[in-house]
Amino acid sequence: MLRTLAWLMLCSLATISVAAERAQVRIVSLAPSLTELAFAAGAGDRIVATVEYSDYPQAARAIPRIGDAFRVDLERVLELRPDFVLAWESGTPAATIERLRALGLNVEIVSTQTLAEVSAALRHLGELAGTRSAADAAAKRFESQIARLREEYRDRKPVSVFVQINDRPLYTVNGNHIISEIAALCGGTNVFAALRDLAPTIGIEAVIAANPDAIVSTDSSVTDAMAHWRRWETLTAVRARNVFTLPSDELARATPRLVTGARSMCRALETARENLRRTASGLSRP
């Protein structure tokens, strides 16, 4: 009996020790999306520094800054003695990662280029930070919500879409971008899916030639996307009034907020289908 009690006490002390050790994990995040992911994974209180524009959730705004996505104060990072530095696979410059590793820092590269990778990233961050339970719950919730949207819209009539992520110069996304995956989930077909670059520049002539059924703008500098595109009245999207503005952060940041962005995208494309039907029937928009 005494041996059993002693063994149980040792197990309890070991559990407490591991929990305390994990609570001391120190993280530096090099991207706003990674900061947001860490919070979603239950590890927001482990972040000791991050970069500019890390503004979600509200608590992220109070975290000290060590630079931006392209320039990092290496001395400051060293002073903070992080257990992990989170780098964004498609955003953090390779030179920055190399310099951090040369300084002996543990750099974890996180890929979030697809919806599936978002949930995988949540679980990975949970493992790193010792918040596995919270991270797994967040990942499952994200997967379930995306699956419901995919099921709801899987049989909808396809709508060709031009995604505008910037106006000057004019930028879009190719088929490998997560925004394109979201559009596809909603029954949208990216008219520039075949382009090589993930976020290529294009000319207005290319948009006119593609003649999309709908235009979705995530450029916050364009206050009225419909007014902006109205001059090209030959475009199907313009004639049907299928020009929509959606919040950039809810579509471009690969975090659980993509669920909100996906819902907005699906609603926009559903409106586009109705407007196309009305236009084809010669009916005016109510």
N, C-alpha and C positions, 0 to 999 in steps of 0.2 A: 504493500500500500504506500509506504513511504517513498519507495523507488518510483512508483507511478506518479505521485504528487511532485516529486523532484523533477521528473521528466517533463511533466506538464508545465511546471514553472519555468524550466529552461526553454521550452518551446515558446511560452508566452513572452519571455524576455527577448528571445531571438526575433519574434515577430515585431515587438516594439522597436528593437534595434534597427531592423530593416526599414520599418516605417519612418523612423527618425532620419535614417540615412537618405531615404528617398525624398523626404521633405526638404533636404538640404541641396537637392539638385539645382544647379544654377544654369540657366539657359540664356543665350543671346540669339535673337531672331533677326535675320537680315532681309525680311520682307514683310510687308503689312499682312499679306495673306497667311503667312506662317505664324505670325503673332496671333491672328484671329483663330487659326486652327488650334494653336496651343491652348487658348482659352476654352475653345469648344471641347478639347480633350481633357479639361479639368486641370490644366497645368499653367494657367495664367499667372498664378502667384510665384511660379518658378522663374519667370522671365525677369532678368536683371537689367536688360538693355535691349533696345530694338532700333528701328530706323524710322525716318520721317514717313508721314502718312499712315502710320499705324494708329488708326483712330476708332477701331471697333474691336470689342465692345468699349463702352465709356471708360472702363478701368484702364484700357490700353493707352489712353492719352496721357496718363501720369507716369508711364515708364520712361526712364532716361533714354535719350537718343545718342547713338554713336555714329551717326552719319545718315546716308540715304542708300538707295538700292545700288548705287554705283561707286560711292566713296565711303570708306569705313575708317574710323579712327582706330588703327590697330593697337596703338599704345593703350588706349582706354579699354579695349576689349581684353588685353592681357591683364590689366589691373583688376578687372572684374572676376578673373579666374573662373570662367564658365566651365561646366562639365561638358556642355555641348554648344556648338554654334550651328544654328539651323540655316541652311542655304537653300535657295530656290533653284531647282535644276535648270529651268529655262530662263531665269532672270538674273541670278547672281553671276557677275563676271568670273570667268575661270581664273583670271589672274588674282582676284580677291581670295578665292578658295585656296589657291596654291600658296599664297603668302601666309594665310592663317594656319595652314597645315605646316608650313615651314617653321612657324613659331611654336609648334608643338601642340596646337589646339585641335580638339576633336570636332571636325566638321561633319555634320550629318546632312547629306544632300537629299532633299525631299522633292519628289516628283508629283505634280498634281495636274497633269495634262488631260486627264479623262475623269469622268464622274466616278468610275471605279477606284481610281487612284486617290480620290478625296477621302473615301472611307478607309482605304488602306493607310493613308497618311495619319488619319486620326488614331488608328490603332497603334501605329508605329510610335507616334508621339506619346501615347499612353504608356507604352513599354519603356521608353526613354525616361519619362518623368516619374514613373511609379504611380500613374493614375489610370491603370488598365481598365478598371470597372467603369469609370466615367467615360473614358474614351470609347470603349466598346459600345456602351449605350448610345453615345452620340452617333457612332458609325452605323449602328443598326437602325436608328431613327432616320438618318439620312437615306440609307438604302431603301427603307420601306416607303418613304415619301416619294422618292424618285421612281420606284417601281409602280406605285399607284398612278403617277402621272403618265408613265410610259403605257400602262394598260389602258388608261382613259383615252389616250389620243392615238393609239397605234393604228386604228383603221380610218383615221380622218383623211380626207382628200388632200394630196400633196399640194403645197404652196411654195413656189419659188421665192427665195428670200435673198436680198442683199443686206448684209450686216455692215453698217457704217460705224467704225470705232473712232474715227477722227475725220475732220472736215478738211483742214489745210495743214499738210497735204492729206489727200483722201486715202484713208486706210481701211482695209477690210480684214477678214480672217479666211484661212483656207479650211479644208475639211478636217484637218487634224486638231483644230482649235476646239477648246471645250465649249465655246459659244455655239459653234457649228453643231456639236453633239447635242446641245440643248435644243437647238432649232429642229434637228432631226427627230428628237424625242417628241416634239409637238407636231410632227408632220411637215416640217419645213425642209426645203431642199436648197442648200447654199449654192448660189449661182457661181461662186468663185471657189468651190471646193477643190478643184483640180490644180489650183496654183501651188507653186513649190514652197514659197515662204509661208511661215505660220501666220504672220500679220503683214501682208504685202501692201505696197502702195499701188494705186491704180489710177487711171484717168477716167474722167466723166464719160468719155466715149465708150469705154468698156462697160460701164453701167447701162448706158443707152442700148448697146448691142445685146447685153444680157436680158434687158427688159424684164426685171423681176415683178412678180405679182405683189410683193410687199417689200418695204424698206424698213429696217429696224435700226435706229440710231442709238448708240450708247455714248455719244459725244456730248458731255455736259455743257460744252461751250455753244452748242446750237440750241437756242432757247425754243425755237419753233421749227421743228424739222419739216413739217408740212409746208410752211411758207418758204422754207429754204429750197425745197425740191419742186415747188409749183411751176417754176419757169420751164421745166422739162415736161410739158404737158403730154408729150407723146408716150411717156412711160405708163405702162399698165398700172403700176402702183400709185402713180399720181392721179390718173383718171378715176381710179376706184377709191381714192382717199385712203390708201393703205400705207401711210407713212406714220411710224410709231417711234416714240422716244421712251427708252427704258433705262433705269438706273444702272450706271456702269459697274459699280461695286457689287451689285447683286448678280452680275453675269460674268464679269472679268476676274473677280477674286474667287479662286477655287477653294471655297469654304462651305459649310452647311447652308450659308445664305443663298447658295445657288438654287436651293429649292424654291425660295421666294422669286428669284429671277426666272426660273423655269416656268413657274405658274404665270408670271406676267407675260412671258414669251408665248405660252400656249394660248392665253386669252387674246393676245394681239393677233395671232395667226388665225384664231377662230373668228375674230371680227373680220379679218381679211377675207376669209372664205365667204362670209355673209355679204360683204361688200362686193366681192367679185360676182356672186350670184345675182345681186341686185343690178350691177352694171350690165351683166349679160342679158338680164331681163328688161333692161331699159328703165329700171326703177330708180328713183332718186333716193339718196340716203336720207333717212328721217332726221 
